Amino acid sequence: MSNPSFVVIGSGMAAFGAAYRLHSEGISPVMFDKNSYHGGHTTSFKNEGGFIFDMGPHISYTKDPRIQEIFADSVDQKYETIQIYLNNYWRGHWPQHPAQLHLHGLPHDIVVKVISDFVEEKNAPERTVRNYADWLYASFGKTFSETFPMQYTKKYHLTAAENLSTDWLGPRIYRPSLEEVLLGALSPTAPHVHYVTNFRYPTAGGFVRYLTKFVPLGNLKLGHELTAIDPNSHELSFANGVTARYDQLVSSVPLPELIPMIKGAPSDVVDATRRLACSTCVLVNLGINREDISKAHMTYFYDEDMCFARLGFPHMLSTQNAPPGMGSIQAEVYFSSKYKPFTGKPEDWIEPVIRDLRRCGLLRDEDQIMTKEARLLKYANIIFDLERAEAVKTVHAYLDDIGISYCGRYGEWGYLWTDESFKSGEKAAERALSGALTQR
Ligand SMILES: Cc1cc2nc3c(=O)[nH]c(=O)nc-3n(C[C@H](O)[C@H](O)[C@H](O)COP(=O)(O)OP(=O)(O)OC[C@H]3O[C@@H](n4cnc5c(N)ncnc54)[C@H](O)[C@@H]3O)c2cc1C
């Protein structure tokens, strides 16, 4: 048999993780991406005003020294290391993040209720945790849960906490002790306990620069949208009429798009795919004529009447992300085809975002908006609703059966950060390599 051909679909973190692993075995895969640029969700754009925006706020906070080294090498060690500062906005107040440890400055009646509920919950019999809502009540008590994380859940996950599982939490939400809550209520300077303390970001060119050294590892063909896979003949068809054969296939294509394009996919698998939920994000990117917009790198918004769930300030990640003296804001407004379908055009959200930025005081009347644009991220965050685990199991079992190695955030259908997506690509490449060995 001649050398097996390895094909990788995508050119984001996962696809390049796969290319990186294959390259270490002396294999250069053929890579296809539907876009005219590489990077997927980790791409970055410079607009005509000279502002650089990523596809959603991207910072690297991996604690894995191997990945830190690989990424650092990809930018020739030219990266910023920044101590993170995050805060929250709630009805005119700006508590530091996480809010459960920074109640200082909030209205007294709220602080008193949060603490008394917290104590009551600690003394109550242990709850059975069936969903995220139970977990929140058990961790924080009723008032805090319903005022903060449950509100945020509706904006960010687009469904109620009762409809979410807890298998995505990991270290994401801090469970404080009573002493920590009290200290944060009494003092404006409670300790920083977020799971991210420092992060790295490329000095020049935006987050996509982390991919620079991976691009030559494969034979990358852009503008190739995969439309059909025949798992029997191992043939791939693309929207531009090109066809290709594979011996081993690694895919980072989102599962809801991958499964329907597989010839002969069983109906129960197609049905399972329909139950998978994901958020869609409208990103509104603004260039502003001053840089002292915020002291936080990111702010979470809880109020229902504020259209965005989160704001990022790209000029604070690298001074090269904005022209000198200028600043930038990236707002995230969330939808979900399963829970809150997006209609209209991304641009429809530019004015509502500007209105709410003025209402919360981040934009002043005299500020000049130098550039404004909106983009749509069809796939943003996986929603861990109660249907997810079973549906993902069904879909993955089928892909394993037909020998397609799925990877990345939308192949694994999980809450993967960039480092995890890269490693997921490496693992998929390992599966493809052992598949090639058994084929011989
Ligand atoms: C709003 C937001 C903020 C985030 N912030 C952070 C952060 O701060 N730090 C962090 O570490 N992670 C962050 N992440 C997560 C990070 O973006 C992902 O972990 C990572 O980018 C996923 O990489 P991937 O390769 O799995 O997917 P993708 O980047 O989506 O790559 C998939 C690729 O497949 C291609 N493709 C899809 N369909 C086809 C087809 N039919 N034919 C050909 N090609 C196709 C796509 O064009 C794309 O290039 C964030 C994600 C979002 C949405």
Ligand as a Chemical Component Dictionary entry (heavy atoms), coordinates in Angstrom:
data_LIG
# 
_chem_comp.id                   LIG 
_chem_comp.type                 NON-POLYMER 
_chem_comp.pdbx_formal_charge   0 
_chem_comp.three_letter_code    LIG 
# 
loop_
_chem_comp_atom.comp_id 
_chem_comp_atom.atom_id 
_chem_comp_atom.alt_atom_id 
_chem_comp_atom.type_symbol 
_chem_comp_atom.charge 
_chem_comp_atom.model_Cartn_x 
_chem_comp_atom.model_Cartn_y 
_chem_comp_atom.model_Cartn_z 
_chem_comp_atom.pdbx_ordinal 
LIG C1  C1  C 0 -16.744 34.405 21.847 1  
LIG C2  C2  C 0 -15.629 33.426 22.131 2  
LIG C3  C3  C 0 -14.591 33.793 22.977 3  
LIG C4  C4  C 0 -13.558 32.880 23.254 4  
LIG N1  N1  N 0 -12.526 33.262 24.058 5  
LIG C5  C5  C 0 -11.487 32.429 24.276 6  
LIG C6  C6  C 0 -10.369 32.846 25.060 7  
LIG O1  O1  O 0 -10.310 33.968 25.554 8  
LIG N2  N2  N 0 -9.343  31.961 25.234 9  
LIG C7  C7  C 0 -9.357  30.711 24.702 10 
LIG O2  O2  O 0 -8.390  29.972 24.883 11 
LIG N3  N3  N 0 -10.415 30.281 23.964 12 
LIG C8  C8  C 0 -11.468 31.111 23.734 13 
LIG N4  N4  N 0 -12.532 30.688 22.960 14 
LIG C9  C9  C 0 -12.559 29.295 22.459 15 
LIG C10 C10 C 0 -11.773 29.137 21.171 16 
LIG O3  O3  O 0 -12.257 30.019 20.194 17 
LIG C11 C11 C 0 -11.911 27.695 20.676 18 
LIG O4  O4  O 0 -11.477 26.772 21.632 19 
LIG C12 C12 C 0 -11.093 27.411 19.414 20 
LIG O5  O5  O 0 -10.936 28.517 18.590 21 
LIG C13 C13 C 0 -11.804 26.298 18.637 22 
LIG O6  O6  O 0 -10.981 25.892 17.583 23 
LIG P1  P1  P 0 -11.490 24.781 16.577 24 
LIG O7  O7  O 0 -10.399 24.542 15.631 25 
LIG O8  O8  O 0 -12.024 23.660 17.379 26 
LIG O9  O9  O 0 -12.767 25.425 15.866 27 
LIG P2  P2  P 0 -12.806 26.562 14.732 28 
LIG O10 O10 O 0 -11.878 27.646 15.049 29 
LIG O11 O11 O 0 -14.248 26.896 14.559 30 
LIG O12 O12 O 0 -12.281 25.819 13.441 31 
LIG C14 C14 C 0 -13.100 25.054 12.610 32 
LIG C15 C15 C 0 -12.663 25.318 11.205 33 
LIG O13 O13 O 0 -13.401 24.469 10.339 34 
LIG C16 C16 C 0 -13.769 25.215 9.205  35 
LIG N5  N5  N 0 -14.962 24.605 8.620  36 
LIG C17 C17 C 0 -16.199 24.490 9.180  37 
LIG N6  N6  N 0 -17.048 23.883 8.319  38 
LIG C18 C18 C 0 -16.340 23.606 7.204  39 
LIG C19 C19 C 0 -16.660 22.979 5.963  40 
LIG N7  N7  N 0 -17.891 22.531 5.707  41 
LIG N8  N8  N 0 -15.683 22.859 5.037  42 
LIG C20 C20 C 0 -14.418 23.319 5.270  43 
LIG N9  N9  N 0 -14.077 23.918 6.423  44 
LIG C21 C21 C 0 -15.008 24.056 7.383  45 
LIG C22 C22 C 0 -14.034 26.604 9.734  46 
LIG O14 O14 O 0 -13.961 27.580 8.697  47 
LIG C23 C23 C 0 -12.930 26.755 10.770 48 
LIG O15 O15 O 0 -11.759 27.298 10.217 49 
LIG C24 C24 C 0 -13.586 31.576 22.694 50 
LIG C25 C25 C 0 -14.636 31.224 21.826 51 
LIG C26 C26 C 0 -15.647 32.129 21.539 52 
LIG C27 C27 C 0 -16.757 31.736 20.627 53 
# 
loop_
_chem_comp_bond.comp_id 
_chem_comp_bond.atom_id_1 
_chem_comp_bond.atom_id_2 
_chem_comp_bond.value_order 
_chem_comp_bond.pdbx_ordinal 
LIG C1  C2  SING 1  
LIG C2  C3  SING 2  
LIG C2  C26 DOUB 3  
LIG C3  C4  DOUB 4  
LIG C4  N1  SING 5  
LIG C4  C24 SING 6  
LIG N1  C5  DOUB 7  
LIG C5  C6  SING 8  
LIG C5  C8  SING 9  
LIG C6  O1  DOUB 10 
LIG C6  N2  SING 11 
LIG N2  C7  SING 12 
LIG C7  O2  DOUB 13 
LIG C7  N3  SING 14 
LIG N3  C8  DOUB 15 
LIG C8  N4  SING 16 
LIG N4  C9  SING 17 
LIG N4  C24 SING 18 
LIG C9  C10 SING 19 
LIG C10 O3  SING 20 
LIG C10 C11 SING 21 
LIG C11 O4  SING 22 
LIG C11 C12 SING 23 
LIG C12 O5  SING 24 
LIG C12 C13 SING 25 
LIG C13 O6  SING 26 
LIG O6  P1  SING 27 
LIG P1  O7  DOUB 28 
LIG P1  O8  SING 29 
LIG P1  O9  SING 30 
LIG O9  P2  SING 31 
LIG P2  O10 DOUB 32 
LIG P2  O11 SING 33 
LIG P2  O12 SING 34 
LIG O12 C14 SING 35 
LIG C14 C15 SING 36 
LIG C15 O13 SING 37 
LIG C15 C23 SING 38 
LIG O13 C16 SING 39 
LIG C16 N5  SING 40 
LIG C16 C22 SING 41 
LIG N5  C17 SING 42 
LIG N5  C21 SING 43 
LIG C17 N6  DOUB 44 
LIG N6  C18 SING 45 
LIG C18 C19 SING 46 
LIG C18 C21 DOUB 47 
LIG C19 N7  SING 48 
LIG C19 N8  DOUB 49 
LIG N8  C20 SING 50 
LIG C20 N9  DOUB 51 
LIG N9  C21 SING 52 
LIG C22 O14 SING 53 
LIG C22 C23 SING 54 
LIG C23 O15 SING 55 
LIG C24 C25 DOUB 56 
LIG C25 C26 SING 57 
LIG C26 C27 SING 58 
# 
